[in-house]
Amino acid sequence: MVLKEFKIRSYECQFDRAQVEDLERRCKVGPSESVLDTMGDPMCRIRNCPMYIMLVAEMDNELVGVIQGSIKTVTLHNHHPNKDMAKVGYVLGLRVSPHNRKKGIGSSLVQKLEEWFTSNDVDYAYMATEKENHASINLFMNKFGYIKFRTPSILINPVNHHPFGISSNIEIARIKVEKAESLYRGFMGASTEFFPSDIENILTNNLSLGTWVAYFKGDSGFGNLEGKVPNSWAMLSVWNCGEIFKLRLGKTPLSCMLFTKSLSLMNRIFPCLKLPTLPNFFSPFGFYFIYGVYQEGPFSGKLVRALCKFVHNMASKTEHCKIIVTEVGERDHELIHHVPHWKLFSCPDLWCIKALKKNGRTNRFHELTNTPPRGLFVDPREV
């Protein structure tokens, strides 16, 4: 059997959009076979990044593969105060049409993307995938030399029509972008992995709904940019992913279906209990992504939970927002106990990384991958 030749080239919106959207629909993602609806913009997941590219694989005038990549500058570790910034390239959105797999298309797309990274002076390339995605893991680790780097947790909480009560002893306030940037740079910039150097661009983006802080009434400290903070406080920001793409589940685990039916039955019998309800995930839905979660102080866990409830109540007023997603690193294990989520939907994530520069980077890469994880900042532009 003679394999047909294919070529890799840059994505051209005018000619490729319809085929890329069709490819996305045919390449279902994850165990729930979720389908991504890019709402007419296949580059929506990277368009807000500082630098980005989409490559396509073409065979006989048909698009049979696609990959996306973005570049930014982030903090990696603080063992070398003057060398803790690095230029990183993120690999995402690798798709190959079901009938054209195992023909080297995926490998060629990754190789061309890495060449683009190298031409733009990128230090490290990294990617994120599900732990059960063995095909992706084998491709990146066995063929391209990526190694396991971090295993953050993706926490998912359904949005229902029952608002959450928030303690009257807790004050929640929206802060201005300038204040948010000052707090993030001051408290997360030097101590968090993958903290973006252009945090101000994220906070001022139209998809960022705002930043909120929580503290106990009677405390003070958020009066000005240089002011002190309370003994216990927390903050987070919200990104509206539903404005750029929608999701739809192809199938739901049997345990989830049984759980949903049980809740529905209980609600009909005992409506006064106000039990949570599961949204319809089989119709396209959007979601809010909580990013930049930070807590400090002995009672800050309660403040994180109050902020998450506040975001839920805000999301419940939005028609198409069905879930709230948060991703936290291994070092942020305390957050898992304070961020409301359903274990039924939540799952581990796997980040793999690779050094693209060899000269003078070997020791630094070894230190990076063998150092215990710190707090992790997950960029909402790459969700």
C-alpha positions as CSV (number, residue, x, y, z in Angstrom):
1,M,0.0,0.0,0.0
2,V,1.4,3.4,-1.1
3,L,1.0,6.2,1.5
4,K,-0.2,9.4,0.0
5,E,1.9,12.5,0.5
6,F,0.8,15.4,2.6
7,K,2.2,18.9,3.2
8,I,2.3,21.1,6.3
9,R,1.5,24.8,5.9
10,S,0.1,27.7,7.8
11,Y,-3.6,28.0,8.4
12,E,-5.5,30.3,6.0
13,C,-8.8,31.4,7.4
14,Q,-10.5,32.3,4.2
15,F,-9.9,28.8,2.7
16,D,-9.5,26.5,5.7
17,R,-12.0,27.5,8.3
18,A,-14.8,25.2,7.3
19,Q,-12.6,22.2,7.0
20,V,-10.9,22.8,10.3
21,E,-14.2,23.2,12.1
22,D,-15.4,19.9,10.5
23,L,-12.1,18.2,11.6
24,E,-12.8,19.4,15.2
25,R,-16.3,17.9,15.1
26,R,-14.9,14.6,13.9
27,C,-12.1,14.4,16.5
28,K,-13.9,13.9,19.8
29,V,-11.8,14.6,22.8
30,G,-11.4,12.7,26.1
31,P,-13.4,9.8,27.6
32,S,-16.6,11.8,27.5
33,E,-16.1,12.4,23.7
34,S,-16.6,16.1,24.1
35,V,-17.0,18.2,21.0
36,L,-15.5,21.7,20.6
37,D,-17.5,24.3,18.8
38,T,-15.2,27.2,17.9
39,M,-18.1,29.4,16.9
40,G,-16.6,30.3,13.5
41,D,-13.0,31.0,14.8
42,P,-10.8,27.9,14.9
43,M,-8.0,30.0,16.4
44,C,-10.1,31.1,19.4
45,R,-8.0,29.2,21.9
46,I,-4.8,31.0,21.0
47,R,-5.9,34.3,19.5
48,N,-5.4,36.2,22.8
49,C,-1.8,35.0,23.3
50,P,1.2,37.3,22.6
51,M,2.4,35.1,19.7
52,Y,0.5,32.2,18.1
53,I,0.3,30.0,15.0
54,M,-1.9,27.3,13.5
55,L,-0.5,24.7,11.1
56,V,-2.5,22.4,8.9
57,A,-1.7,19.1,7.1
58,E,-3.2,18.9,3.6
59,M,-3.6,15.8,1.5
60,D,-5.3,15.8,-1.9
61,N,-6.8,19.2,-1.2
62,E,-8.3,17.9,2.1
63,L,-7.2,19.0,5.5
64,V,-6.3,15.9,7.5
65,G,-4.6,17.4,10.5
66,V,-4.1,20.6,12.6
67,I,-2.0,21.9,15.4
68,Q,-1.8,25.1,17.4
69,G,1.0,26.8,19.3
70,S,1.6,29.9,21.3
71,I,4.6,31.7,22.8
72,K,5.0,33.8,26.0
73,T,7.5,34.7,28.7
74,V,6.9,33.2,32.2
75,T,8.6,32.5,35.5
76,L,9.8,29.0,36.0
77,H,11.6,28.9,39.4
78,N,13.3,31.4,41.7
79,H,16.5,29.5,42.5
80,H,18.4,32.0,40.2
81,P,16.9,35.5,40.9
82,N,18.3,36.9,37.6
83,K,17.4,33.9,35.5
84,D,13.9,32.9,36.6
85,M,12.2,34.0,33.3
86,A,12.0,31.9,30.3
87,K,10.3,31.9,26.9
88,V,8.0,29.0,26.5
89,G,6.0,27.5,23.7
90,Y,2.7,25.8,24.3
91,V,1.5,22.9,22.1
92,L,-2.2,22.4,21.9
93,G,-5.1,21.4,19.6
94,L,-3.3,18.5,17.8
95,R,-6.0,16.8,15.7
96,V,-5.6,14.2,12.9
97,S,-8.7,12.9,11.0
98,P,-9.7,9.4,12.2
99,H,-9.1,7.8,8.8
100,N,-5.6,9.3,8.4
101,R,-3.9,8.4,11.6
102,K,-0.7,6.4,12.0
103,K,0.7,8.0,8.8
104,G,3.2,10.4,10.4
105,I,0.9,13.4,10.1
106,G,0.8,14.1,13.8
107,S,4.6,13.8,14.1
108,S,5.1,16.1,11.2
109,L,2.8,18.7,12.7
110,V,4.6,18.6,16.0
111,Q,8.0,18.8,14.3
112,K,7.0,21.9,12.3
113,L,5.6,23.6,15.3
114,E,8.8,23.0,17.3
115,E,10.8,24.5,14.4
116,W,8.6,27.6,14.7
117,F,9.3,27.7,18.4
118,T,13.1,27.4,17.8
119,S,13.0,30.2,15.2
120,N,11.5,32.4,17.8
121,D,14.1,31.7,20.4
122,V,11.9,29.6,22.7
123,D,13.6,27.9,25.7
124,Y,11.1,25.2,26.5
125,A,8.1,23.6,24.8
126,Y,5.3,22.2,26.9
127,M,1.9,20.5,26.4
128,A,-1.0,19.3,28.6
129,T,-3.1,16.2,28.1
130,E,-5.3,13.8,30.0
131,K,-3.4,11.0,31.8
132,E,-5.5,8.5,29.9
133,N,-4.6,9.9,26.5
134,H,-1.9,7.3,25.8
135,A,-1.6,8.1,22.1
136,S,-0.7,11.7,22.9
137,I,1.6,10.7,25.7
138,N,3.5,8.2,23.6
139,L,3.9,10.6,20.7
140,F,5.3,13.4,22.8
141,M,7.3,11.4,25.3
142,N,8.6,8.5,23.3
143,K,9.2,10.2,19.9
144,F,9.9,13.8,20.8
145,G,11.6,13.5,24.2
146,Y,9.1,15.4,26.4
147,I,9.1,14.4,30.1
148,K,6.4,14.5,32.7
149,F,6.6,17.9,34.5
150,R,3.5,18.7,36.6
151,T,0.2,16.9,37.4
152,P,-2.3,19.7,38.3
153,S,-5.9,18.9,39.0
154,I,-8.9,20.2,36.9
155,L,-11.8,21.0,39.3
156,I,-15.2,21.2,37.7
157,N,-18.4,22.4,39.5
158,P,-21.8,22.4,37.7
159,V,-23.8,25.6,37.8
160,N,-27.4,25.2,39.0
161,H,-30.3,27.5,39.7
162,H,-29.9,27.3,43.5
163,P,-27.7,30.3,44.7
164,F,-25.1,29.7,47.3
165,G,-25.3,31.5,50.6
166,I,-22.2,33.6,51.6
167,S,-21.4,34.4,55.2
168,S,-22.4,37.9,56.2
169,N,-19.0,38.1,58.0
170,I,-17.1,38.1,54.7
171,E,-16.6,41.1,52.5
172,I,-16.2,40.5,48.7
173,A,-15.0,43.4,46.6
174,R,-14.1,43.8,43.0
175,I,-10.8,45.6,42.5
176,K,-9.4,47.7,39.7
177,V,-7.0,46.2,37.1
178,E,-4.1,48.2,38.4
179,K,-4.6,46.9,41.9
180,A,-5.1,43.3,40.7
181,E,-1.8,43.5,38.7
182,S,0.0,44.9,41.7
183,L,-1.3,42.1,43.9
184,Y,-0.5,39.3,41.4
185,R,3.0,40.6,40.7
186,G,3.7,41.1,44.4
187,F,2.3,37.8,45.7
188,M,2.5,35.3,42.8
189,G,5.0,36.8,40.4
190,A,8.1,35.5,42.2
191,S,6.8,32.4,43.8
192,T,4.6,30.8,41.1
193,E,5.5,28.7,38.1
194,F,4.4,29.8,34.7
195,F,3.4,33.2,35.9
196,P,3.0,35.3,32.7
197,S,5.1,38.4,32.3
198,D,2.2,40.1,30.5
199,I,-0.3,39.6,33.3
200,E,-1.7,43.0,32.6
201,N,-2.8,41.9,29.1
202,I,-4.8,39.0,30.6
203,L,-6.5,41.3,33.2
204,T,-7.5,43.9,30.6
205,N,-8.8,41.4,28.1
206,N,-12.5,41.6,27.3
207,L,-12.8,37.9,28.3
208,S,-11.6,38.6,31.8
209,L,-14.7,39.5,33.8
210,G,-12.8,40.9,36.7
211,T,-10.8,40.3,39.9
212,W,-12.3,40.0,43.3
213,V,-10.8,39.9,46.8
214,A,-12.4,38.5,50.0
215,Y,-11.6,39.4,53.6
216,F,-13.4,39.4,56.9
217,K,-15.4,42.5,57.8
218,G,-13.4,44.7,60.1
219,D,-10.1,44.0,58.4
220,S,-8.6,46.5,56.0
221,G,-5.6,46.8,53.7
222,F,-6.8,47.1,50.1
223,G,-7.0,50.9,50.1
224,N,-4.1,51.6,47.7
225,L,-1.6,49.8,45.5
226,E,1.1,49.8,48.2
227,G,-1.1,49.2,51.2
228,K,-0.9,46.3,53.6
229,V,-3.2,43.3,53.2
230,P,-5.4,41.8,55.9
231,N,-4.2,38.9,58.0
232,S,-6.4,36.5,56.1
233,W,-7.5,37.2,52.5
234,A,-8.0,35.6,49.1
235,M,-8.3,36.6,45.5
236,L,-9.3,35.2,42.1
237,S,-10.1,36.3,38.6
238,V,-12.7,35.0,36.1
239,W,-12.4,34.3,32.4
240,N,-15.4,33.8,30.2
241,C,-14.6,30.9,27.9
242,G,-18.1,30.7,26.6
243,E,-17.6,33.9,24.6
244,I,-15.1,32.2,22.3
245,F,-16.1,28.5,22.2
246,K,-18.7,26.0,23.4
247,L,-18.5,22.4,24.5
248,R,-20.9,19.5,24.1
249,L,-20.5,16.0,25.6
250,G,-20.9,13.1,23.2
251,K,-21.5,10.6,26.0
252,T,-21.8,10.6,29.8
253,P,-20.6,7.8,32.1
254,L,-23.3,5.5,33.4
255,S,-22.6,6.6,37.0
256,C,-23.2,10.2,36.1
257,M,-26.5,9.4,34.4
258,L,-27.7,7.4,37.4
259,F,-26.6,10.2,39.7
260,T,-28.5,12.8,37.6
261,K,-31.7,10.8,37.6
262,S,-31.5,10.2,41.4
263,L,-31.1,14.0,42.0
264,S,-34.0,14.8,39.7
265,L,-36.2,12.3,41.4
266,M,-35.3,13.6,44.9
267,N,-36.0,17.2,43.7
268,R,-39.5,16.2,42.6
269,I,-40.3,14.5,45.8
270,F,-38.6,16.9,48.2
271,P,-38.4,20.3,46.4
272,C,-37.8,22.1,49.7
273,L,-34.4,20.5,50.0
274,K,-33.1,22.5,47.0
275,L,-30.7,19.8,45.9
276,P,-28.2,20.7,43.1
277,T,-29.2,19.8,39.6
278,L,-27.0,18.8,36.7
279,P,-27.2,21.0,33.5
280,N,-27.8,19.5,30.1
281,F,-24.3,18.8,28.8
282,F,-25.5,17.3,25.5
283,S,-26.4,20.8,24.2
284,P,-23.6,23.3,23.5
285,F,-22.6,25.1,26.7
286,G,-20.0,27.6,27.8
287,F,-18.1,27.9,31.1
288,Y,-16.3,30.3,33.4
289,F,-12.6,29.6,34.2
290,I,-11.3,30.7,37.6
291,Y,-7.7,31.7,37.4
292,G,-5.1,33.4,39.7
293,V,-6.5,31.9,42.9
294,Y,-4.4,33.0,45.8
295,Q,-4.9,32.7,49.6
296,E,-3.0,33.9,52.6
297,G,-3.7,33.7,56.3
298,P,-5.0,31.1,58.8
299,F,-8.6,31.5,57.7
300,S,-8.1,32.2,54.0
301,G,-9.7,28.8,53.0
302,K,-13.1,30.1,54.0
303,L,-12.5,33.2,51.9
304,V,-11.6,31.1,48.8
305,R,-14.8,29.1,49.2
306,A,-16.8,32.3,49.6
307,L,-15.3,33.7,46.4
308,C,-16.1,30.5,44.5
309,K,-19.7,30.7,45.7
310,F,-19.8,34.3,44.5
311,V,-18.6,33.3,41.0
312,H,-21.2,30.5,41.0
313,N,-24.0,32.9,41.8
314,M,-22.7,35.2,39.0
315,A,-22.6,32.3,36.5
316,S,-26.1,31.1,37.4
317,K,-27.4,34.4,35.9
318,T,-25.8,33.6,32.6
319,E,-27.9,31.4,30.3
320,H,-25.2,29.3,28.6
321,C,-22.7,29.0,31.5
322,K,-23.1,25.4,32.7
323,I,-19.9,24.7,34.6
324,I,-17.1,26.5,36.5
325,V,-13.6,25.2,36.0
326,T,-10.5,25.8,38.1
327,E,-7.0,24.2,37.7
328,V,-4.6,24.0,40.6
329,G,-1.1,22.6,40.9
330,E,0.2,19.8,43.2
331,R,1.6,22.4,45.6
332,D,-1.8,24.0,45.9
333,H,-3.3,20.9,47.4
334,E,-5.0,23.0,50.1
335,L,-7.1,24.8,47.4
336,I,-8.7,21.5,46.4
337,H,-10.4,21.4,49.8
338,H,-11.7,24.9,49.4
339,V,-12.7,25.1,45.8
340,P,-16.2,23.6,45.4
341,H,-16.1,20.8,42.8
342,W,-17.7,17.5,41.9
343,K,-15.2,14.6,42.0
344,L,-17.4,12.9,39.4
345,F,-16.4,15.4,36.8
346,S,-13.0,16.6,38.1
347,C,-9.8,14.9,36.8
348,P,-6.0,15.0,36.9
349,D,-4.1,16.8,34.1
350,L,-0.6,16.0,32.9
351,W,1.9,18.6,31.8
352,C,5.0,17.5,29.8
353,I,8.0,19.7,29.0
354,K,11.0,19.7,26.7
355,A,14.1,21.8,26.4
356,L,14.6,23.3,23.0
357,K,17.9,25.0,23.7
358,K,20.8,22.7,24.5
359,N,23.7,25.1,25.0
360,G,23.9,26.2,28.6
361,R,20.4,24.9,29.4
362,T,21.1,21.3,30.5
363,N,21.7,22.0,34.1
364,R,18.8,24.5,34.3
365,F,16.4,22.0,32.7
366,H,17.5,19.2,35.1
367,E,17.0,21.5,38.1
368,L,13.6,22.6,36.7
369,T,12.3,19.1,36.2
370,N,13.7,17.7,39.5
371,T,12.7,20.5,41.8
372,P,9.5,20.0,43.9
373,P,6.6,21.9,42.3
374,R,5.6,25.4,43.5
375,G,2.3,27.2,43.0
376,L,1.1,27.0,39.4
377,F,-0.5,29.8,37.4
378,V,-2.7,28.4,34.6
379,D,-3.0,31.0,31.8
380,P,-6.7,31.3,30.9
381,R,-5.7,32.2,27.3
382,E,-4.6,28.5,26.9
383,V,-7.6,26.7,28.3
